[in-house]
Amino acid sequence: MEKVENMENSITNTKTRKLVLTSILFAASIVLAIVENMLPPIPAPVPGVKVGLSNIAVMYALFFIGPAQSYGIAVLKSLFVIITRGLIAGALSLSGGVLSISIMLLVLILSKRKASYAMTSMTGAISHNIGQFLVITLIYAGTNIWFYLPVLVIAGLISGLLTAGLLRILLPAVKKLV
């Protein structure tokens, strides 16, 4: 009887721990997004190119908690964007976030979780940009915006490397909290 109670407490503690950690990561992603919006714009040939600092929290969740929590953070981030910046910005956030996590998860599955943070992050960042690009092409149908795509792929490579590097730097501090 005692073993069953201990097992139930362990399961509850694990679920509670995941929920609390996911909530903290969501809050961190919002703070990182706000900080990034306060920074001067990145000089790029097209507007709107960002590093995607808030995606560090999403990647951490994917690597160390689970895909469901990573998707949850992305959806909550998108809802926050809808509330603060509008429906189109929210749609861009959601499309980029969901596609990004899906592709990163696929990379992790196909590599049997041996893909580096950098490889996973770069494919995620490129996918994020492509997801947003697809939504923009639907919104602005008939407009020739295909010249944005190569810039977004290059920006994804660079931002993916940066966010992977930042995640690696932050891991020791986050592990102390967890």
Wavefront OBJ file of the C-alpha trace (Angstrom):
o trace
v 0.000 0.000 0.000
v 2.819 2.390 0.900
v 4.583 1.667 -2.421
v 1.419 2.595 -4.346
v 1.094 5.881 -2.419
v 4.768 6.702 -3.018
v 4.345 5.953 -6.722
v 1.237 8.164 -6.915
v 3.081 10.984 -5.108
v 6.018 10.570 -7.468
v 3.750 10.784 -10.522
v 1.942 13.810 -9.098
v 5.244 15.472 -8.223
v 6.551 14.840 -11.742
v 3.410 16.309 -13.321
v 3.467 19.266 -10.959
v 7.177 19.788 -11.580
v 6.627 19.794 -15.364
v 3.734 22.232 -15.035
v 5.695 24.611 -12.822
v 8.799 24.440 -15.028
v 6.693 24.979 -18.160
v 5.055 27.998 -16.527
v 8.436 29.454 -15.594
v 9.703 28.901 -19.136
v 6.599 30.576 -20.578
v 7.181 33.590 -18.327
v 10.846 33.628 -19.331
v 9.885 33.524 -23.015
v 7.636 36.561 -22.558
v 10.372 38.472 -20.728
v 12.904 37.561 -23.438
v 10.491 38.710 -26.165
v 9.957 42.035 -24.380
v 13.714 42.514 -23.938
v 14.312 41.709 -27.602
v 11.644 44.233 -28.663
v 13.453 46.913 -26.647
v 16.726 46.293 -28.509
v 17.500 48.293 -31.650
v 16.389 46.582 -34.877
v 18.836 44.261 -36.590
v 20.148 45.823 -39.794
v 18.826 43.492 -42.487
v 17.714 43.871 -46.103
v 14.128 43.082 -45.067
v 12.175 44.380 -42.052
v 11.295 42.311 -39.016
v 14.388 40.103 -38.729
v 14.929 39.147 -35.087
v 17.124 36.720 -33.179
v 14.170 35.068 -31.467
v 15.434 35.098 -27.900
v 12.132 33.758 -26.562
v 12.721 30.575 -28.544
v 15.469 29.658 -26.076
v 12.723 28.782 -23.581
v 10.860 26.738 -26.193
v 14.026 24.813 -27.097
v 14.803 24.141 -23.442
v 11.301 22.735 -22.998
v 11.692 20.541 -26.086
v 15.098 19.201 -25.026
v 14.478 18.725 -21.313
v 10.747 18.564 -20.542
v 8.875 17.309 -23.578
v 7.221 18.163 -26.869
v 3.786 18.808 -25.344
v 5.218 21.456 -23.038
v 7.170 23.023 -25.893
v 4.022 23.258 -28.030
v 2.135 24.622 -25.022
v 4.647 27.431 -24.576
v 4.489 28.267 -28.291
v 0.681 28.424 -28.259
v 0.625 30.561 -25.108
v 3.259 32.880 -26.621
v 1.056 33.234 -29.699
v -1.983 34.085 -27.582
v 0.099 36.711 -25.782
v 1.151 38.129 -29.165
v -2.481 38.266 -30.323
v -3.401 40.213 -27.183
v -0.460 42.626 -27.383
v 0.221 43.003 -31.121
v -2.840 41.781 -32.984
v -4.207 38.855 -34.940
v -1.736 38.875 -37.839
v 1.273 38.978 -35.521
v -0.308 36.160 -33.496
v -0.879 34.073 -36.627
v 2.744 34.587 -37.605
v 3.887 33.592 -34.123
v 1.713 30.472 -34.088
v 2.617 29.307 -37.600
v 6.325 29.850 -37.035
v 6.291 28.318 -33.568
v 4.335 25.172 -34.409
v 6.290 24.460 -37.599
v 9.578 25.150 -35.813
v 8.855 22.760 -32.944
v 7.578 20.103 -35.345
v 10.741 20.252 -37.443
v 13.043 20.332 -34.387
v 11.188 17.325 -32.962
v 11.574 15.516 -36.289
v 15.327 16.283 -36.289
v 15.624 14.939 -32.738
v 13.657 11.785 -33.573
v 15.546 11.073 -36.804
v 18.910 11.660 -35.107
v 17.841 9.601 -32.082
v 18.369 12.747 -29.981
v 21.993 13.011 -31.123
v 21.567 16.213 -33.144
v 23.471 19.130 -31.649
v 21.741 22.128 -30.128
v 23.075 24.186 -33.032
v 21.729 21.852 -35.740
v 18.362 21.534 -34.037
v 18.136 25.265 -33.387
v 19.130 26.244 -36.936
v 16.529 23.921 -38.493
v 13.982 25.272 -36.014
v 14.807 28.907 -36.782
v 14.669 28.362 -40.531
v 11.368 26.489 -40.135
v 10.017 29.291 -37.960
v 10.808 31.824 -40.674
v 9.330 29.607 -43.384
v 6.137 29.119 -41.346
v 5.774 32.867 -40.993
v 6.595 33.389 -44.671
v 3.847 30.948 -45.713
v 1.260 32.850 -43.659
v 2.428 36.181 -45.089
v 2.137 34.822 -48.644
v -1.464 33.827 -47.876
v -2.282 37.219 -46.347
v -0.654 39.187 -49.152
v -1.654 36.849 -51.992
v -0.653 38.202 -55.363
v 2.220 40.243 -53.951
v 5.684 39.242 -55.089
v 7.534 38.720 -51.818
v 9.597 35.653 -52.744
v 12.792 37.714 -52.550
v 12.309 37.641 -48.744
v 12.749 33.875 -48.562
v 16.547 33.634 -49.057
v 17.069 36.422 -46.529
v 14.825 34.626 -44.042
v 16.726 31.345 -44.518
v 20.072 33.081 -43.900
v 18.605 34.945 -40.916
v 17.339 31.597 -39.599
v 20.807 30.061 -39.827
v 22.363 32.961 -37.945
v 19.622 33.292 -35.316
v 19.583 29.515 -34.830
v 23.294 29.549 -34.089
v 22.883 32.477 -31.693
v 19.967 30.972 -29.765
v 21.715 27.591 -29.534
v 24.824 29.320 -28.184
v 22.769 31.278 -25.668
v 20.953 28.117 -24.586
v 24.284 26.380 -24.042
v 25.540 29.350 -21.978
v 22.343 29.458 -19.895
v 22.116 25.705 -19.229
v 24.287 25.675 -16.077
v 22.215 28.458 -14.510
v 18.917 26.793 -15.426
v 20.095 23.410 -14.112
v 20.791 25.042 -10.738
v 17.190 26.279 -10.632
v 15.742 22.914 -11.598
l 1 2 3 4 5 6 7 8 9 10 11 12 13 14 15 16 17 18 19 20 21 22 23 24 25 26 27 28 29 30 31 32 33 34 35 36 37 38 39 40 41 42 43 44 45 46 47 48 49 50 51 52 53 54 55 56 57 58 59 60 61 62 63 64 65 66 67 68 69 70 71 72 73 74 75 76 77 78 79 80 81 82 83 84 85 86 87 88 89 90 91 92 93 94 95 96 97 98 99 100 101 102 103 104 105 106 107 108 109 110 111 112 113 114 115 116 117 118 119 120 121 122 123 124 125 126 127 128 129 130 131 132 133 134 135 136 137 138 139 140 141 142 143 144 145 146 147 148 149 150 151 152 153 154 155 156 157 158 159 160 161 162 163 164 165 166 167 168 169 170 171 172 173 174 175 176 177 178
